[in-house]
Amino acid sequence: MSHGALPPKQGLYDPVNEHDACGVGFVAHIKGEKSHSIVRQGLQILENLTHRGAVGADPLAGDGAGILIQMPDQFLREECSTLGFQLPESGRFAVGMMFLPQQDQTRAHCEALIEKTITDEGQSLLGWRDVPTDNSGVGESVKAVEPVIRQVFIGSSIDSQDDFERKLFVIRKVIENTVRDSSWDGKEDFYIPSFSSRTLLYKGMLLANQVDAYYHDLKDERMVSALALVHQRFSTNTFPSWDLAHPFRMIAHNGEINTVRGNVNWMRARRHSMASELFGDDLEKVWPLIPESQ
């Protein structure tokens, strides 16, 4: 079984019956002042959610957890400088957090697609960064399907940050849909946790207390934010996977979602009646808006 995707329908199991329940927490500075302590407090909230979770045969394998923060400008600016490229002013660049397949050839295909799509959509590729991780504390079943985690940096050619965010959404959807429609081996292990000029997401198929240990970036004092949104997934009725861990980019849910099939079908039904002055012709590039298994 691939942990990067749901198993096919078999026996009494049918993926249409998937639903899950989660734990969520939020901390913010009321005046919007960024600090590393907010990040640490978010991670503490995440660890405090542990009591709600359960473990399977592998006690070191989690259903998924993560943290969403504001863009840590200084940290990324200094890190990229050491890699040989410079970031433009805040709001004029974005970071794509990438889960890439372990297979070298498929990963190369994905990276080439990412770079081509960025330039095809009129934005500039600034560079790549390998995200430092430590998997020594995670279970063997998690390591077996662990993605290669990299950050891609995109420069904006658009004056408005809101318009840039919309273009980033289109770029992400084009990339995801192209990978999904490809015949590449291991394509199911590709996923984009976040793709934004405003926020950055660190997540994984981890236990709540493993997120901090797994991602070295989160320990860095330069990693600052005025808010932290944390999430732990409890997949009581579904399968854990790296892509479904911590399933949000802008919001988080807590409680069981049992209407996934209806939501997907309603979005399909509305497709041909949808229009947007803001997206214009780009709207056609984002379908399917809600893909199967998400």
C-alpha positions in Angstrom: 0.0 0.0 0.0 1.2 3.5 -0.8 1.0 5.9 2.1 1.0 8.8 -0.3 -2.5 8.0 -1.6 -5.7 6.2 -0.5 -5.9 2.5 -1.2 -8.2 1.4 -4.1 -11.7 0.1 -3.4 -11.4 -3.5 -2.2 -13.4 -5.9 0.0 -15.5 -3.9 2.4 -13.3 -0.8 2.1 -14.4 2.1 -0.1 -12.5 5.4 -0.2 -15.7 7.4 -0.6 -16.4 6.7 3.1 -13.3 8.5 4.3 -13.7 11.0 7.1 -11.5 12.3 10.0 -11.5 14.3 13.2 -8.7 16.7 14.1 -7.3 18.9 16.9 -6.6 22.5 16.1 -5.1 25.5 18.0 -4.3 29.1 17.4 -2.1 31.7 19.0 -1.5 35.3 17.9 -0.1 38.6 19.2 -3.0 41.0 19.5 -1.0 43.9 18.1 0.6 41.8 15.3 4.1 41.9 16.6 6.2 39.0 15.3 8.4 37.0 17.5 9.9 33.5 17.8 8.0 33.0 21.0 4.7 32.9 19.1 6.1 30.0 17.0 7.3 28.2 20.2 3.9 28.7 21.8 2.2 27.3 18.7 4.3 24.2 18.9 3.5 23.9 22.6 -0.2 24.0 21.8 0.4 21.3 19.2 2.1 19.1 21.8 -0.7 19.6 24.2 -3.1 18.1 21.6 -1.3 14.8 21.9 -3.7 13.4 24.5 -6.5 13.3 21.9 -4.6 11.1 19.5 -4.2 7.3 19.2 -1.3 5.3 17.9 -1.2 2.1 15.8 1.2 -0.8 15.6 4.0 1.7 15.1 4.0 4.1 18.1 6.3 6.5 16.3 4.0 6.9 13.3 1.6 9.8 13.5 -1.5 10.6 11.4 -0.1 14.1 10.7 0.6 17.4 12.3 1.9 20.8 11.4 2.1 24.6 11.9 1.2 27.5 9.7 3.0 30.8 10.3 3.6 34.1 8.6 6.4 34.5 6.2 9.7 34.6 8.2 11.2 37.3 6.0 14.6 37.8 7.6 15.2 34.1 8.1 14.5 33.2 4.5 16.4 36.3 3.1 19.6 35.3 5.0 19.2 31.6 4.1 18.8 32.3 0.4 21.7 34.8 0.4 24.0 31.9 1.5 22.6 29.8 -1.4 23.6 32.5 -3.9 20.4 34.3 -4.7 18.7 37.4 -3.3 15.0 37.8 -2.4 13.1 41.0 -3.4 11.2 43.1 -0.9 8.6 41.5 1.3 5.4 40.8 -0.5 7.2 40.6 -3.8 8.3 37.0 -3.4 6.6 33.7 -2.5 7.7 30.4 -1.2 6.4 27.0 -2.4 6.8 24.3 0.2 7.2 21.1 -1.8 6.8 17.4 -1.0 8.6 15.7 -3.9 8.8 12.0 -4.7 11.7 9.9 -3.7 12.3 8.6 -7.2 15.0 10.7 -8.8 13.5 10.8 -12.3 10.0 11.6 -11.1 11.4 14.3 -8.8 13.3 15.8 -11.7 10.1 15.8 -13.8 8.2 17.6 -11.0 10.9 20.2 -10.5 11.2 21.0 -14.2 7.4 21.3 -14.3 7.3 23.7 -11.4 10.0 25.9 -12.9 8.3 25.9 -16.4 4.9 26.7 -14.9 6.2 29.6 -12.9 7.8 31.2 -16.0 4.8 30.3 -18.2 2.6 32.3 -15.9 4.8 35.3 -16.1 6.6 35.1 -12.8 10.3 34.5 -12.1 12.1 31.5 -10.6 14.5 32.8 -7.9 15.9 29.6 -6.6 15.5 26.4 -4.6 16.3 25.5 -0.9 16.6 22.1 0.6 14.6 22.0 3.9 16.8 20.5 6.7 15.0 17.7 8.4 15.8 15.0 11.1 13.8 11.8 10.7 15.6 9.9 13.5 12.6 10.1 15.8 9.9 9.0 13.3 8.6 5.5 12.7 10.0 3.2 10.0 6.6 3.2 8.2 6.8 7.0 8.0 10.4 7.0 6.7 9.5 4.5 3.9 7.2 7.1 2.3 9.0 10.3 3.4 9.1 12.9 0.6 12.0 15.0 -0.4 11.2 18.4 1.1 12.3 21.5 -0.8 11.3 25.2 -1.0 11.0 27.0 -4.3 11.2 30.8 -4.4 9.1 32.8 -6.8 9.5 36.5 -7.7 6.5 38.6 -8.5 5.9 40.6 -11.7 2.6 41.9 -10.3 2.3 45.2 -8.3 -0.6 44.0 -6.1 0.1 41.3 -3.5 -3.5 40.2 -3.7 -3.2 39.7 -7.4 0.1 37.9 -6.9 -1.6 35.5 -4.5 -4.3 34.7 -7.0 -1.6 34.0 -9.6 0.2 31.7 -7.2 -3.1 29.8 -6.7 -3.3 29.3 -10.4 0.3 28.2 -10.7 -0.2 25.7 -7.9 -3.3 24.2 -9.4 -1.7 23.9 -12.9 1.3 22.1 -11.4 -0.9 19.8 -9.2 -3.3 18.9 -12.1 -0.4 18.2 -14.5 1.3 15.9 -12.1 -2.0 14.1 -11.3 -2.7 13.6 -15.0 0.8 12.3 -15.7 2.0 8.7 -16.0 5.0 9.4 -13.7 5.9 6.6 -11.3 5.4 7.8 -7.7 3.4 10.8 -8.7 1.0 10.2 -5.8 3.8 11.3 -3.4 3.9 14.8 -4.9 2.1 17.5 -2.9 2.4 21.3 -2.3 1.7 22.1 1.4 1.8 25.9 0.9 2.4 28.2 -2.0 2.1 31.8 -0.9 3.8 35.2 -0.4 2.2 35.5 3.1 2.3 32.2 4.9 4.5 29.2 5.2 3.5 25.7 6.3 5.6 23.0 8.0 3.8 19.7 8.3 4.2 16.0 7.9 3.0 12.5 8.7 4.2 13.1 12.2 3.0 13.0 15.8 2.4 16.4 17.5 5.7 16.4 19.4 7.7 15.4 16.3 7.1 18.5 14.2 9.6 20.6 16.2 12.2 17.9 16.2 11.7 17.1 12.5 12.1 20.6 11.1 15.3 22.4 12.1 13.9 25.7 10.8 11.4 25.9 13.6 14.2 26.0 16.2 15.9 29.0 14.6 15.4 32.3 16.5 15.0 34.1 13.2 11.8 32.1 12.6 9.3 34.7 13.7 5.5 35.2 13.3 2.7 37.1 14.9 0.4 34.1 14.6 0.6 30.3 14.6 -2.1 28.0 13.5 -1.5 24.4 14.5 -3.2 21.2 13.6 -3.1 17.5 14.5 -4.9 15.0 12.4 -6.6 12.0 14.0 -7.6 9.7 11.1 -9.8 7.4 13.1 -11.7 6.3 9.9 -9.1 6.9 7.2 -5.5 6.3 6.3 -2.6 8.6 7.3 -0.5 10.1 4.5 2.0 12.9 4.1 -0.3 14.9 1.8 -3.4 14.7 4.1 -1.4 15.6 7.2 -2.5 18.9 8.6 -5.0 19.6 5.8 -5.2 23.4 5.4 -3.5 26.3 3.7 -5.7 29.2 5.1 -8.1 27.6 7.6 -8.2 24.5 9.8 -11.2 22.4 10.7 -11.9 20.6 13.9 -14.5 17.8 14.1 -15.6 15.2 11.6 -16.2 16.0 8.0 -18.6 13.5 6.6 -19.8 15.5 3.5 -16.7 15.3 1.4 -18.4 13.5 -1.5 -21.3 16.0 -1.5 -18.8 18.9 -1.5 -16.9 17.5 -4.4 -20.0 16.8 -6.5 -21.5 20.3 -5.8 -18.3 21.9 -7.0 -18.4 19.8 -10.2 -22.0 20.9 -10.7 -21.1 24.5 -10.3 -18.1 24.5 -12.6 -19.7 25.7 -15.8 -21.7 28.5 -14.0 -18.6 30.0 -12.3 -16.9 33.1 -13.5 -14.5 35.7 -11.9 -13.5 39.1 -13.0 -10.4 38.7 -10.7 -9.2 35.4 -12.2 -10.6 35.9 -15.8 -9.4 33.2 -18.2 -7.2 31.7 -15.4 -10.2 30.2 -13.8 -10.2 27.4 -16.3 -6.8 26.4 -15.2 -7.7 25.5 -11.6 -10.1 22.6 -12.3 -10.7 20.3 -10.7 -11.0 22.7 -7.8 -11.3 19.8 -5.3 -9.5 16.7 -6.6 -10.4 13.2 -5.6 -9.0 12.1 -2.2 -8.4 15.7 -0.9 
